[in-house]
Amino acid sequence: MLLTVIAFVVALGVLIAVHEYGHYRVAVACGVKVERFSVGFGKALFRWQPRRQHPGQQTEFVIGAFPFGGYVKMLDEREGPVAPEERHRAFNTQPLRSRAAIVAAGPIANLLLAVALYTAVNWIGVQEPVATLARPVAGSLAESAGLKGGEHISRAGFDGELTPVQSFEDLRWRMTRGALDGRDLKLEVAGEGGRPARELVLPLSRMETKDADPQMFRKIGVLAPLTRPEIGEVMKGSAAEAAGLLDGDVVRAIGGTPIIDGQQLREAIRASVDGGQPRTQAWQIERGGRALTIDVKPEVREEGGVKVGRVGAYVGAPPEMVTVRQGVVDGIWRGVVRTWEVSALTVRMMGKMVIGEASIKNLSGPLTIADYAGKSASLGFTQYLVFLALISVSLGVLNLMPLPVLDGGHLMYYLWEGLTGKSVSDAWMERLQRGGVALLLVMMSVALFNDVTRLFG
């Protein structure tokens, strides 16, 4: 819990500080006087004024008690009287291009931060599972495409362009893009024992998915990398303990069906329910080189309105891992490409939610972000950097949305001013701001509801 809170607060602080610094730095470069730079709202916990500042600047830097946001307060005639000798330093007196650049600088700073974070991860390297597939879910797209489990995917791509697959996470990202965009993904399966590589097509265009959730991958059929069908930690009082299963037991068959990998074992356990009641099955296991048969009766749990079996043990050994690392130039380029891909996917998902082609369940709020912050931090430094990059992209893209209270809304005002030669009237500005606040509150309420449902439902 403490790690989650710390990771969440650090993430918010970094992302907000970078966003506001983008506004601040461009404002100073344009000759606008910045009166306050605040990370957080409410009561000031810390405040200071650096002795050495840019000429004409006397900026006060503040860290507020409430961390959900920040702001850069600039000299502006619309917010208070401005001395005649400083009028040229007020934000509202700047030319249109300067005002637009200052407003756009915040979201752009977040996108540049994402590039830097992805680049750092590419240079440092990250441990990820090898792209060797577990047995696909029965009746899934993967099974219909001819995948049986155990295949190593060497290359994949859309529209005939195949590029090397570096890890299972890389493959999972491509499947996500294909499913949400409705595009088929071509896979190249590496040959074994001197046999040539072969190609097959994962028909993701057949999917009608609105949610980027675990059910999407269940429909695809590729849930996890290949793992050894081994029993890990057994929970006290669980069905596994009652049956006599021990850490390190390797499951070879269930009810006469051979078990090849951990994912197949998990699916067999889930399916061990008949009419809402658990079904006792004979498990053939290997323990210390000896073959044993144990009767296992699972517990019944409800997931998404469906009753499934659970044994109360970690199922599947850790997968084979590979270190994914890039060189200096390639690392930068891949950082740019990944930022672009995540940004484009985020924009498409937002557009689909607006027109009803994607579910509003995809909206996440602070509780989900905090949960992922803690989980990513517990996995290691590089995973936390990946999480920060993803949230930084989301923050940048969200702020570019044409909502009046966001940076994108102000850019729309400036677009109108550029096209008509007249700024938006105060009356219209007030109406649009009220509408923007109302819409933003609705989005935040939906996101918070999704958080509660996802975490506690």
N, C-alpha and C positions, 0 to 999 in steps of 0.2 A: 504493500500500500504506500509506504513512504517513497519507494523508488518511483512508483507511478506519479505521485504528486510532484516530486522533484523533476522528473523527466518532462512532465507536462508544463510546469512553470518555466523551466529552461527553454523549452520549445517555443512557448508563447513569447517569452522575452526576446529571444533571438529573432524570430520572424517579425514581430512588431517593430523592434529596433531597426532592423534592416529596411523595412517598408518606410518607416518615418524618416530614416536617414536619406533615403532616395529623394523624398520631398525636400528635406532640409538642404541637402547638398546642391541640388539644382536651383533651389530658391536663392541660395547664397551666390551661386555662379551667375544668376540673372540680376543680381544687385538688389534683391528684395531683403528687407530687414526681418529677421526671424526673432521673435520675442521669447518664445518658449518651445522647447523640444521635450515632449512628455511621453514616456512609455508607461501606460497605465492611466487610470482615472482616479478621481477621489482624492483623499488626503495624501499629501506628499510625504513619502517615507524618507526620501533623500532629495536634496536639491543642491546645485552648485553652479558656479559660473567660472569657466576656465579663464585664466589670466590672459592667455594668448588666443585671440579670436581673429576672424577675418575682419578687415577694415570696415568700420561702420556697424559691426555686429556686437550686441551685448546679450547674447542668447542665454537664457536660464535653462539648465537641463534638470529634468525632474523624473523621478520614479514614483508612480502612484500606487496606492494600496490595492486598487482593483485592476488586475492585469489584463482584462479582456479588451484590449485596444490601446490606442495612443493617438497623439495628434501633434502637429506642428503649427503653432500660432504665429501668423505673420502680420506685419503691420498692414492694416486694411481700413479704408475710410468707411466701409459698410459696418464695421464693428466698433467704431469709436473715432473721436476726433484725431486728426493727424496734423502735426505742425507743418506749415507751408514749406519750410526748408527740407522736410523729410518726405514730402508728397511723392517725389520721384522714386522713393524706396518702398512705396506701398504696393501690395499685390494687385489691387484693382486698377492701378494706373499703368500696369505693364502691357506691352503689346500682346496680341492674341497668341502668337507662337510661344512666348515665354510662359504665359499662364498655362497653356496646354502642356508644355514640357514639364513644368513643375508638378502638375496633377498626375501626368502619366509616369513620372519618375518612381513613385512608390511601387506600383505593380511591376514595373520593369525591374526594379531592384530585387523583388522577390523571385522573378524568373531568372535573373542573373545569379542569385544565391543558389537556386536549384541547379543551375549549370555547374557552379563551383562545387557543390556538394556531391553531385553525381560524378564529376571529374575526380574529386578526392577519393571517392569509393573505388573508381576504376583504377586509380594509381595504387592505393593501399592494397586492394584485393579483398575479396570476400569469399568465404566458404559457402558453397551451395551444392545441393544434391546433383549428381550426374543425371543426365537426361535419358535414363533407362526406365521404361514404363512398367508399372504394375499391371496386373490383369484388369482390363476395362470392366466397367459396370455392365451387367447383363442388359441387353436391349438398348444400349447407348449408341451414340453416333460413332464412337471409337470402335466398338465391336462390329458395327455394320461396315466400317471402312476396312476391316480386316486385321485390326490389331488384336493380339491374343495375350500380350504380356511378355515382358522380357526383352522387348525391342529397344535398341539404342537409337535415338533420333540424332542423326549427325547434322542434317540441314533442314530448314523449313522456310516457307515464305508464301507470299501472296502473288497472284497474277504471274506465276511462272518464275519469279525471281527468288531463288533459294540462297540463303546465307547460313553460315555455320551457327548451330545451336550450342551455346556455351554451357548451359546448365538446365536443369528442370525448371527453375524459376524463369529463365529466358523463354523456354517453351510455353510456360503457363501465361506469361505476359502476351505472347503472340496469340494464344488461344482466346484470351480475354478480348483483345482487339478484334479478332475475327468474329467472335460471337456477337459483340455489341455493334459491329459494323455490318454484319450479315455477309461476310466474305469467307469463302472456302480456304482452308489452309493446307497447302501441299507439304507432305513430310517425306524426307528421305531416310529410310531405315538402313543403318550400316549393315553390311554383309558380315557373316560369321563363318569361320572355317574355310576361308577362301572363296566363299560365295559372293557374287556381285551385290552391290547395294540395290535396293528397290524403292520405288516411289509409290505413295498412295495419297489419297485426298481425304481430309477430314471435312465432311460436308457441313460446315458451320452455318452456311446460308439457310439451312433448313430450320434452324432454331428461331423461335419467336420468344426471345427472352427480354424481359424488361428490367431484371435485377441482376447486378453484378455480385452474386452471392454464391455460397457453396452449392446451392441447387443448380446453378448454371453449369458448374463443373461436373455435377452428377449427371446432367443431361448429356454433356459432352462425353463423359465416361472416363476421363483421365483425372483421377483424384490425387494421386501421389506417385512418387518415384518407387522403383522396385526396392523392396526391403525383405529381409529374412523373416519368415513367419515365426517369430520368437516372442515368448511371453516375457514382459519386463516386470516392472514393479507391481506387485499384487496388493490391493488395498485390503485393510482389515475389515472383516465382516462382509466381504463381497462374495459374489457367486463363484469367482475364481478360487478364493480361499476355501470355500465350502467344498468345492470339487477336488481340492488337493493339488491344484496347479502351483508351480513354483517358478521363481525368477529363473530365466535361462532355458525353460522348456521350449523345444522346437516342435511345432504342430505340423505333422506330415499328412494327416487326413482327418476329415470330419464326416462321419456317417458313410464312409466308403468313397467320398470325393477327395481326390488328392489336393492338397493345399500347396501352392507354389510360392506365394509371397504374402507379405503382411497385409496389403490392401485386400486381397482375396479373403484372408482370414477375418478381417474387420467386417467385410460384407456378409460373410457366412454367419457371423455372430449377430449382426443386425437382422438377418432374415430368419433367425431361429425362434420365430413366434408364429403360432397358429391360432387364429381367431382371438387374438388378444392375450393368449396364454403362452407361457414359455414352453419350448420343446426340448426335452432332454435328448442329447446326442452323444454318441461315442466318439471321443477324440483319440486319435492315435498320435502319440507324442514320442519324442526322443529326449531322454534325460541321461546325461553323462554316458552316452554311447549305448544305452539300453532302450529298447522299444517297450512302451507301455500303452495301455488303453484305459482312459478315464472317462466316466460319464459326467457331462457338464450340463447343468440346468441354469440358463441365464436369467437375469432379472429383466423385467419389462419396463421400459421407459417410453414416454411420449415425446416425439420430436416433430414439430410442425403438423400436429394433428394425426401423426402416424405412430403406431406402437412398434418399437424396435427392441431388439435384444441387446443387453449389456452384461459384461462379466466382471467389471470393476478391476481391470488390470491394463497396464500399458501394453498395447499389441503392436508388434513389429519392431525389429531391431533398427537402429539408426541406418539411414541409407548411405551408400558410397558417396563421398564428397569430393569436390574438385575446387581448387582455388581459381577464381576468375579475376584476372588482373590484366590491365592494358598498359601500353607504353605511353610516353608523354603526349605525343600528338594525337594518337588514336584515343587516348583517355579523354582528352578535351572534346574531340569530335563526337565520341559516343555520349558524353555528357550533354552536348548541345542537342543531339538527336533524341535522347531519352526525354529531355525537357520538352522538346517540340511534340513528341508522341504523346506524352502525358497531358500536355496542354490541349492538343487537338482532341484527344479522347474525352477530356473533361468538358470541352465546349460542345462536342457532339452529344454527350450525355445530358447536359443542361438543356440543349435544344430539344432532345427527345422527350425530356420531362415536361417541357412547355407544351408540346403538341400531343402529349399522352402516349407516346410510343415507348417511354421508359417510366418505371414506377418511381413515385416520390419517396419510396422506401430507400432509395439510393442516397438520399440526403443524410449526412451525418453531422452531429453536433459536438459540443465540448466533452460529453461523457465518453463517446466512442473515441474521440481523438486522445483523451487522457488514457483510456484503456490501451490503445495501440502504442502510445508513447511509452508506457510502462513495459509492455511486452517487447517492443523493439529494443529498449535499453537493456532489458534482461538478456537479450540474445547477443549483445556485444556492440562495440562502438560503431562499426561500419553499418550494422542494421539500423542503428539509431540515426545515422547520417542519411540513410535511404528514406527513413520515415520523415525526417526534417525536409528533405528535398521534395517529397510528395506533397506535404502540407504547404510548403512554400509555393509550389506550382498552383495548388488549389486556391491559396490566398491571392496570388497574383491574378489568376483568371477570374475569380469571383469579383475582385475589385474593378475589373475592366467591364463587368456587366453594365448595361445601360440603365441602371437604377439611379434615380436622382440623388440618393444619399451616398452613393458610392463614387469612386473616382471616375468610373465609366460614365455615370450620369452627368458629371461636370464636363467631361469631354464631349458629350452629346450637346450640351449647352454651347460649347465653343464651336462645334461643327455648325450649329444653327447660326451662330454669330458670324462665322466665316462665310456661310452661304448667303445670308440676308443682309449682312452689314449692320445688324442691330442685335443687341443682347436680349436675352429673355427677360420679359418684364417682371417686376417684383411680385405682382399678383400671381402670375403663372408660376414663378419660382416657388412661391409659398404652397400653391396647390400641388405641384409636382413633388415637393419635399414631403408633404403630408402623405401623399400616395405612396411614395417610396418607403417611408418609415413603416406604413401599414403593411406593405408587401414584405418588407424585410422581417417584420415581427412575425408574420404568418410563416415565412420560411424558417425562422429560428424556432418557432413553436413546433412545426412539423419535424425538424431535425432533432429537437429534444425528445419529442414523442417517440421517434424512431430509435433514439439512443436507449430510452427506458425499455422499450419493447425488445430491442436486440440484446440488451445486457441482463434484464431482469424478467423478460417474458418467458 
